[in-house]
Amino acid sequence: MKGAKDEVPEPIAVEVVRLWADLDARRRMRTYRASVKLAFRQRVAL
């Protein structure tokens, strides 16, 4: 999203699609990640 911030308007909704974590050798959470979908309004050209 950081790269596309200047190209699209402000999001009006966010949907969390998937959550997951990377574990280390001791089964502790090392990193936590989320995949999301953003929705925004866009004019339709007729």
Backbone torsions as a table, in degrees:
resi	resn	phi	psi	omega
1	MET	NA	-31.8	-177.3
2	LYS	-57.2	-41.5	-178.1
3	GLY	-71.5	-28.5	-176.6
4	ALA	-96.2	1.4	-174.4
5	LYS	-56.3	-38.8	-178.1
6	ASP	-78.1	-16.0	-174.1
7	GLU	-93.1	-19.4	-176.7
8	VAL	-125.2	156.0	177.8
9	PRO	-72.7	177.9	178.3
10	GLU	-60.2	137.8	177.0
11	PRO	-66.4	146.7	177.2
12	ILE	-105.8	-13.4	178.9
13	ALA	-156.7	151.5	176.6
14	VAL	-131.8	130.6	178.1
15	GLU	-116.2	124.7	175.5
16	VAL	-83.1	118.8	-174.9
17	VAL	-92.8	-42.9	-175.7
18	ARG	-151.9	139.9	174.9
19	LEU	-121.1	138.5	175.1
20	TRP	-155.8	163.1	-178.7
21	ALA	-131.9	146.8	172.0
22	ASP	-95.4	133.0	-177.7
23	LEU	-106.9	150.8	174.9
24	ASP	-90.9	-172.9	-176.3
25	ALA	-62.7	-26.5	179.5
26	ARG	-91.8	11.8	178.9
27	ARG	66.5	24.5	173.8
28	ARG	-92.2	149.8	-179.5
29	MET	-69.2	121.8	179.1
30	ARG	-94.5	-49.2	175.8
31	THR	-138.1	152.9	-179.7
32	TYR	-123.8	130.7	-174.9
33	ARG	-128.2	158.2	177.5
34	ALA	-143.2	138.5	170.5
35	SER	-102.6	133.4	-177.6
36	VAL	-132.2	157.7	172.2
37	LYS	-116.1	136.7	178.2
38	LEU	-108.3	141.5	176.1
39	ALA	-117.1	139.9	177.5
40	PHE	-148.2	159.3	179.9
41	ARG	-82.7	140.4	178.8
42	GLN	-140.0	134.2	178.3
43	ARG	-70.2	141.7	178.9
44	VAL	-97.2	126.3	178.1
45	ALA	-83.9	126.5	-179.6
46	LEU	-104.6	NA	NA
